[in-house]
Amino acid sequence: MQWCHNYDFGQIDVGRKIILAADMNLLVGGYTTSNLKGNPNDYDAFLLKISPDGDVVGSGVKFYGDWYDDEFLYDLILLENKINYVAIGDHQNSNSTDMLVFNTDLNLNLINDVVIDGGKNESGRALVEMDNKLYIVGSSESFTSSSEIFVVKMSTIISCNYFSKVFGTGLLNEYGNDIIKTTEKNLLIVGRREKEEQVDGIQLKIKDDLSFVRYMVSTEDRSNDWFNAVTEHNQDSYVMIGTYQINTPEHEIYMVKTDTLGKSCCMKKEALKYKVVLPLCEKILKEEKQECKVDTMGLFDRIYEPKIICEDQYSLRLETPVVSSSGIIQLFPNPNSGQFILQVSERGLSIESVRVFDLQGRQLFYIEESINEQTRKLNLNTVQKGLYLVEVMLNNGSVETIKLLIQE
């Protein structure tokens, strides 16, 4: 053992996930009641960066939450572009539990957040990135009389645009605990199902469009067993780990290895119902509450651009941020009061200069000064409200144009 540290923020502090940060330090996520700026009994999500030696890096812990409800972080990843972190978990109030998704920049500054609410209770337990999309698994109680596995597909640009499905029998309680991408570019989910006093481990495989492939259930009928995590082994098998209990209060570690078809001595194939669902989402952490409906699968390739309502009034769809036609440049929030962030979504590219034009082609703003950054904050609060064009030159010589909506 090289070191052993306790990290005490002041009250209840729970660590749930640790990953390698973009700068080769360690990033820890979890939840805490130590954020005394709000309700002292309020749980908030937190992120804490520490060095490989265990020392706190930077200014310390950062909290994410509102003043009244509870936010819990359960999983955390660094996106493949190496410029954003994404965290998922739960947002709880006195009425329900909803799935929470938020992202930050590399300095852990909050960029965007959504809370997915199907009407009753939704939870988020694990996520994975594949082909610039996020896949989040948890459970939902909003669509039948029981709890079912809830899967959300969302762009890595966190917004209220997403596609989701529930998977379950409609009779038992099913919960998703972990999700991985497989070599064959499918998604493998493990968890548990409950029927009266019987608990069984489950393995669910789906495609990247959330279409159903296979559902397997453990056959240990004399015991309670379930799966908490899974990994792929040698591209030809999956190893699942969880808990085993038989006629005793004692619990044992339970591991099962299957082939890519789910075959094993202790697994059996069963039928499963599934359906598309249309929950709601709203912004919580940034105190910009708004509701928006889910769209169809085509939404993941949509360009987020403003649309004119009349001659002098503009409106954006509720999703933010907007992106350039190539998808390389992101601008958020949009609309805004003149303060916004430009971000490059591809590694190796950076911002060389920024120009802002009105719709008559007049240049209102220009900055160069060897920016050479992937993320740039700008302030145009002296510019009148209206629709503008932002021209961004990248270090490879290409020019990206994106629309900006300024409101008072």
C-alpha positions as CSV (number, residue, x, y, z in Angstrom):
1,M,0.0,0.0,0.0
2,Q,1.5,3.3,-1.1
3,W,-0.9,5.6,0.7
4,C,-4.1,5.8,2.5
5,H,-6.2,9.0,2.9
6,N,-9.6,10.1,4.2
7,Y,-11.2,13.0,2.4
8,D,-13.6,14.8,4.8
9,F,-15.6,17.7,3.4
10,G,-17.4,18.3,6.8
11,Q,-20.5,16.0,6.9
12,I,-21.6,12.9,5.1
13,D,-19.4,12.2,2.1
14,V,-19.7,9.1,-0.2
15,G,-17.3,8.3,-3.0
16,R,-18.9,6.2,-5.9
17,K,-16.6,6.4,-8.9
18,I,-12.9,7.1,-9.7
19,I,-11.4,7.5,-13.2
20,L,-8.2,8.6,-14.8
21,A,-8.5,12.3,-15.5
22,A,-7.4,13.9,-18.8
23,D,-4.3,15.3,-17.1
24,M,-3.4,11.9,-15.7
25,N,-4.5,12.8,-12.2
26,L,-7.5,10.9,-10.6
27,L,-11.0,12.2,-10.6
28,V,-13.4,11.1,-7.8
29,G,-17.2,11.5,-7.9
30,G,-19.9,10.8,-5.4
31,Y,-22.4,12.7,-3.2
32,T,-22.3,14.7,0.0
33,T,-24.2,16.8,2.5
34,S,-21.2,19.0,3.1
35,N,-22.2,21.8,0.7
36,L,-23.3,24.3,3.4
37,K,-24.3,27.0,0.9
38,G,-27.7,25.3,0.6
39,N,-29.9,23.2,2.9
40,P,-27.6,21.5,5.4
41,N,-29.5,18.2,5.0
42,D,-29.3,18.4,1.2
43,Y,-27.3,15.9,-0.8
44,D,-25.3,17.2,-3.7
45,A,-23.1,15.5,-6.3
46,F,-19.4,16.3,-6.1
47,L,-16.2,16.0,-8.1
48,L,-12.7,16.0,-6.5
49,K,-9.4,15.8,-8.4
50,I,-6.5,14.2,-6.6
51,S,-2.9,13.4,-7.7
52,P,-1.5,9.9,-8.0
53,D,0.0,10.5,-4.6
54,G,-3.4,11.2,-3.1
55,D,-3.0,15.0,-2.7
56,V,-5.9,17.3,-3.6
57,V,-5.3,19.0,-6.9
58,G,-6.5,22.6,-7.6
59,S,-9.0,24.5,-5.4
60,G,-10.6,21.4,-3.9
61,V,-14.0,19.8,-4.1
62,K,-16.7,21.1,-6.5
63,F,-20.4,20.6,-5.7
64,Y,-23.3,20.2,-8.2
65,G,-26.9,20.6,-7.1
66,D,-29.7,23.0,-6.2
67,W,-30.6,24.3,-2.8
68,Y,-33.6,22.1,-2.0
69,D,-33.5,18.7,-3.7
70,D,-31.0,15.9,-3.6
71,E,-28.5,15.0,-6.3
72,F,-26.5,11.7,-6.3
73,L,-23.6,10.9,-8.6
74,Y,-23.2,7.1,-9.4
75,D,-21.1,7.0,-12.6
76,L,-18.6,9.2,-14.3
77,I,-16.6,9.0,-17.6
78,L,-14.1,11.1,-19.6
79,L,-15.4,11.5,-23.1
80,E,-13.3,10.2,-26.0
81,N,-12.6,13.7,-27.1
82,K,-10.7,14.2,-23.8
83,I,-12.2,17.6,-23.2
84,N,-15.4,16.9,-21.2
85,Y,-16.5,14.7,-18.3
86,V,-20.0,13.3,-18.1
87,A,-21.7,12.2,-14.8
88,I,-25.0,10.5,-14.2
89,G,-27.1,9.6,-11.2
90,D,-30.3,10.6,-9.5
91,H,-32.2,13.9,-8.7
92,Q,-34.6,13.4,-5.8
93,N,-37.3,15.5,-4.3
94,S,-40.3,14.8,-2.0
95,N,-42.4,13.6,-5.0
96,S,-40.1,11.4,-7.1
97,T,-36.6,10.3,-8.2
98,D,-35.4,11.3,-11.7
99,M,-32.4,10.5,-13.8
100,L,-29.7,13.2,-13.7
101,V,-27.1,13.8,-16.4
102,F,-24.6,16.6,-16.5
103,N,-21.2,17.5,-18.1
104,T,-18.3,19.6,-17.1
105,D,-15.2,21.0,-18.8
106,L,-11.7,19.8,-17.8
107,N,-11.6,22.3,-15.0
108,L,-14.9,20.8,-13.6
109,N,-17.0,23.8,-14.5
110,L,-20.6,22.8,-15.1
111,I,-21.6,23.1,-18.8
112,N,-25.1,21.7,-19.0
113,D,-27.5,19.4,-17.2
114,V,-30.7,17.6,-17.7
115,V,-33.1,15.7,-15.5
116,I,-35.1,13.0,-17.2
117,D,-38.6,12.5,-15.7
118,G,-41.0,10.0,-17.0
119,G,-43.7,10.8,-14.5
120,K,-42.8,8.7,-11.5
121,N,-39.3,7.4,-10.6
122,E,-36.3,7.1,-12.9
123,S,-32.7,6.4,-11.8
124,G,-29.3,6.4,-13.5
125,R,-26.7,3.9,-12.5
126,A,-24.1,3.5,-15.3
127,L,-23.1,5.0,-18.7
128,V,-20.8,4.3,-21.6
129,E,-19.8,6.2,-24.7
130,M,-19.9,4.6,-28.2
131,D,-19.5,6.4,-31.5
132,N,-20.0,9.9,-30.0
133,K,-23.3,8.8,-28.3
134,L,-23.9,8.2,-24.6
135,Y,-25.8,5.2,-23.4
136,I,-27.2,5.4,-19.8
137,V,-28.9,2.6,-17.9
138,G,-31.0,2.6,-14.8
139,S,-34.6,1.8,-14.0
140,S,-38.0,3.4,-14.4
141,E,-41.4,3.0,-12.7
142,S,-43.3,5.4,-14.9
143,F,-44.6,3.1,-17.7
144,T,-46.0,-0.1,-16.0
145,S,-47.0,-1.1,-12.5
146,S,-43.5,-2.4,-11.9
147,S,-39.9,-1.2,-12.3
148,E,-38.2,-1.8,-15.6
149,I,-34.8,-1.4,-17.1
150,F,-34.5,2.1,-18.5
151,V,-32.0,2.9,-21.3
152,V,-31.3,6.4,-22.7
153,K,-29.4,7.2,-25.8
154,M,-28.1,10.8,-26.0
155,S,-25.6,12.9,-27.9
156,T,-22.4,13.7,-26.0
157,I,-23.7,17.2,-26.2
158,I,-25.9,17.0,-23.1
159,S,-29.4,18.3,-24.0
160,C,-33.1,17.5,-23.8
161,N,-32.8,15.6,-27.1
162,Y,-32.6,11.9,-26.5
163,F,-34.1,8.6,-27.3
164,S,-35.1,6.0,-24.7
165,K,-36.6,2.6,-24.2
166,V,-37.8,0.5,-21.2
167,F,-37.2,-3.3,-21.2
168,G,-39.1,-5.6,-18.9
169,T,-41.9,-8.1,-18.4
170,G,-44.3,-5.6,-16.9
171,L,-44.9,-8.1,-14.1
172,L,-41.5,-8.3,-12.3
173,N,-39.2,-5.5,-11.1
174,E,-36.1,-5.2,-13.3
175,Y,-33.1,-2.9,-12.6
176,G,-30.1,-2.1,-14.7
177,N,-26.8,-1.8,-12.8
178,D,-24.0,-1.7,-15.4
179,I,-23.6,-1.2,-19.1
180,I,-20.6,-1.8,-21.5
181,K,-20.0,-1.7,-25.2
182,T,-19.0,-4.9,-26.8
183,T,-16.5,-5.7,-29.5
184,E,-19.4,-6.3,-31.9
185,K,-20.6,-2.8,-31.3
186,N,-23.6,-3.9,-29.2
187,L,-24.4,-2.9,-25.6
188,L,-24.5,-5.4,-22.7
189,I,-26.5,-4.6,-19.5
190,V,-26.5,-6.5,-16.3
191,G,-28.6,-6.1,-13.2
192,R,-31.3,-7.9,-11.3
193,R,-35.0,-8.8,-11.3
194,E,-37.3,-9.3,-8.3
195,K,-40.4,-11.5,-8.0
196,E,-41.9,-11.6,-4.5
197,E,-38.9,-12.9,-2.4
198,Q,-36.9,-14.3,-5.4
199,V,-34.0,-12.2,-6.8
200,D,-32.2,-13.3,-10.1
201,G,-29.3,-11.9,-12.0
202,I,-30.1,-10.7,-15.5
203,Q,-28.1,-10.0,-18.7
204,L,-29.6,-7.9,-21.5
205,K,-28.0,-7.3,-24.9
206,I,-29.3,-4.5,-27.2
207,K,-28.0,-2.9,-30.4
208,D,-26.8,0.7,-30.7
209,D,-30.3,1.8,-31.9
210,L,-31.7,0.2,-28.6
211,S,-33.3,-2.7,-30.5
212,F,-33.6,-5.9,-28.5
213,V,-31.1,-8.8,-29.0
214,R,-31.3,-11.2,-26.1
215,Y,-32.4,-11.5,-22.4
216,M,-30.8,-14.0,-20.1
217,V,-31.7,-14.9,-16.5
218,S,-29.7,-16.8,-13.9
219,T,-31.1,-20.3,-13.0
220,E,-30.1,-20.4,-9.4
221,D,-33.7,-20.9,-8.2
222,R,-32.8,-21.8,-4.6
223,S,-30.9,-18.6,-4.0
224,N,-31.1,-14.8,-4.4
225,D,-28.4,-13.6,-6.8
226,W,-27.8,-10.5,-8.9
227,F,-25.2,-8.8,-11.0
228,N,-23.6,-5.4,-10.2
229,A,-20.9,-5.1,-12.9
230,V,-19.7,-6.8,-16.1
231,T,-16.6,-6.8,-18.3
232,E,-15.8,-8.3,-21.7
233,H,-13.0,-10.9,-21.7
234,N,-10.9,-11.7,-24.8
235,Q,-13.7,-10.6,-27.2
236,D,-15.4,-13.9,-26.8
237,S,-17.0,-13.9,-23.4
238,Y,-18.5,-11.7,-20.6
239,V,-17.7,-12.0,-16.9
240,M,-20.3,-10.7,-14.4
241,I,-19.9,-10.1,-10.7
242,G,-22.5,-9.6,-8.0
243,T,-24.0,-11.1,-4.9
244,Y,-25.2,-14.6,-4.0
245,Q,-27.4,-15.5,-1.0
246,I,-29.0,-18.8,0.0
247,N,-31.1,-19.5,3.1
248,T,-28.9,-17.3,5.2
249,P,-28.4,-13.6,5.9
250,E,-24.8,-14.0,4.7
251,H,-23.9,-12.7,1.3
252,E,-21.2,-14.1,-1.0
253,I,-19.4,-12.8,-4.1
254,Y,-21.1,-14.3,-7.2
255,M,-19.4,-14.5,-10.6
256,V,-20.7,-15.9,-13.9
257,K,-18.9,-16.2,-17.2
258,T,-20.9,-16.5,-20.4
259,D,-20.0,-16.6,-24.1
260,T,-21.1,-13.8,-26.4
261,L,-24.5,-15.6,-26.9
262,G,-25.1,-15.5,-23.1
263,K,-24.7,-19.3,-22.8
264,S,-23.6,-20.6,-19.4
265,C,-24.4,-23.5,-17.1
266,C,-26.3,-21.1,-14.9
267,M,-28.1,-18.8,-17.4
268,K,-31.3,-19.3,-19.4
269,K,-32.9,-17.3,-22.2
270,E,-36.3,-15.7,-21.6
271,A,-38.7,-13.4,-23.5
272,L,-38.8,-9.7,-22.7
273,K,-41.2,-6.9,-23.6
274,Y,-39.9,-3.5,-24.6
275,K,-41.3,-0.2,-25.9
276,V,-40.3,3.3,-26.8
277,V,-41.1,5.9,-24.1
278,L,-41.4,9.7,-24.2
279,P,-40.4,11.1,-20.8
280,L,-39.7,14.8,-20.0
281,C,-36.5,16.5,-19.0
282,E,-35.7,19.8,-17.3
283,K,-32.6,21.7,-16.3
284,I,-31.9,21.7,-12.6
285,L,-28.3,22.4,-11.6
286,K,-28.1,25.6,-13.7
287,E,-31.5,26.8,-12.4
288,E,-33.0,27.0,-15.9
289,K,-36.0,24.7,-15.5
290,Q,-37.8,23.9,-18.7
291,E,-39.7,21.0,-20.1
292,C,-39.2,19.4,-23.5
293,K,-40.5,16.4,-25.3
294,V,-38.4,13.6,-26.8
295,D,-38.1,13.3,-30.5
296,T,-37.4,10.4,-32.8
297,M,-34.1,8.6,-33.5
298,G,-33.2,11.2,-36.2
299,L,-32.6,13.8,-33.6
300,F,-29.0,12.8,-33.0
301,D,-27.8,14.2,-36.3
302,R,-29.8,17.4,-36.1
303,I,-28.2,20.7,-36.4
304,Y,-29.3,22.9,-33.5
305,E,-30.0,26.2,-35.2
306,P,-32.4,29.1,-34.3
307,K,-35.6,29.6,-36.2
308,I,-37.2,33.0,-36.9
309,I,-40.7,33.4,-35.4
310,C,-41.4,36.9,-36.9
311,E,-39.3,39.9,-38.0
312,D,-37.9,40.9,-34.6
313,Q,-38.4,37.8,-32.4
314,Y,-36.3,34.7,-32.4
315,S,-36.7,31.4,-30.6
316,L,-34.5,28.4,-30.3
317,R,-35.7,24.9,-29.7
318,L,-35.3,24.0,-26.0
319,E,-32.1,21.9,-26.6
320,T,-28.7,23.6,-26.0
321,P,-26.0,24.0,-27.2
322,V,-26.0,24.8,-30.9
323,V,-23.4,23.3,-33.1
324,S,-21.8,24.2,-36.4
325,S,-22.8,22.3,-39.6
326,S,-19.8,20.0,-39.3
327,G,-20.4,19.4,-35.6
328,I,-16.9,20.6,-34.7
329,I,-17.8,23.8,-32.9
330,Q,-20.3,24.0,-30.0
331,L,-21.7,27.2,-28.6
332,F,-23.6,27.3,-25.3
333,P,-25.7,28.5,-23.7
334,N,-27.9,29.6,-26.6
335,P,-29.8,31.9,-26.4
336,N,-27.8,34.0,-23.9
337,S,-27.3,37.6,-22.7
338,G,-24.0,38.0,-24.6
339,Q,-21.9,35.7,-22.4
340,F,-21.2,32.3,-24.0
341,I,-18.7,29.6,-24.5
342,L,-17.2,28.2,-27.7
343,Q,-15.8,24.7,-27.6
344,V,-14.0,22.5,-30.2
345,S,-15.2,18.9,-30.1
346,E,-12.3,17.2,-31.9
347,R,-8.8,16.6,-30.5
348,G,-5.9,18.3,-32.2
349,L,-8.0,21.3,-33.3
350,S,-8.1,24.6,-31.5
351,I,-9.5,28.1,-31.9
352,E,-7.2,30.6,-33.7
353,S,-9.6,33.6,-34.1
354,V,-13.3,34.6,-33.5
355,R,-15.3,37.1,-35.5
356,V,-19.0,38.1,-34.9
357,F,-21.2,39.6,-37.6
358,D,-24.7,40.9,-37.7
359,L,-27.1,39.7,-40.4
360,Q,-26.1,42.7,-42.6
361,G,-22.5,41.4,-42.7
362,R,-21.0,44.1,-40.4
363,Q,-18.2,42.9,-38.1
364,L,-19.0,43.6,-34.5
365,F,-16.3,41.7,-32.7
366,Y,-12.9,40.2,-33.5
367,I,-10.3,38.4,-31.3
368,E,-7.2,36.7,-32.3
369,E,-4.2,37.2,-30.0
370,S,-3.1,33.6,-30.5
371,I,-6.0,32.1,-28.6
372,N,-5.0,28.5,-29.4
373,E,-7.6,27.0,-27.0
374,Q,-10.2,24.3,-27.3
375,T,-12.6,26.2,-25.0
376,R,-13.1,30.0,-25.1
377,K,-15.4,32.2,-23.0
378,L,-16.6,35.4,-24.7
379,N,-18.5,38.4,-23.4
380,L,-20.7,40.5,-25.9
381,N,-23.0,42.0,-23.3
382,T,-22.7,45.4,-25.0
383,V,-24.3,44.0,-28.2
384,Q,-28.0,44.5,-28.7
385,K,-30.4,41.5,-28.6
386,G,-30.8,39.7,-31.9
387,L,-29.4,37.0,-34.2
388,Y,-25.7,37.0,-35.1
389,L,-23.2,34.9,-37.0
390,V,-20.1,33.7,-35.2
391,E,-17.1,32.8,-37.4
392,V,-14.4,30.6,-35.9
393,M,-11.1,30.0,-37.6
394,L,-9.3,26.8,-36.4
395,N,-5.6,26.0,-36.3
396,N,-5.9,23.8,-39.4
397,G,-7.1,26.8,-41.5
398,S,-10.8,25.8,-41.7
399,V,-13.5,28.3,-40.8
400,E,-16.7,27.3,-39.0
401,T,-19.9,29.4,-38.8
402,I,-22.5,29.1,-36.1
403,K,-25.6,31.2,-35.2
404,L,-25.8,33.1,-31.9
405,L,-29.0,34.4,-30.3
406,I,-28.6,37.2,-27.8
407,Q,-31.6,38.1,-25.6
408,E,-31.8,40.6,-22.8
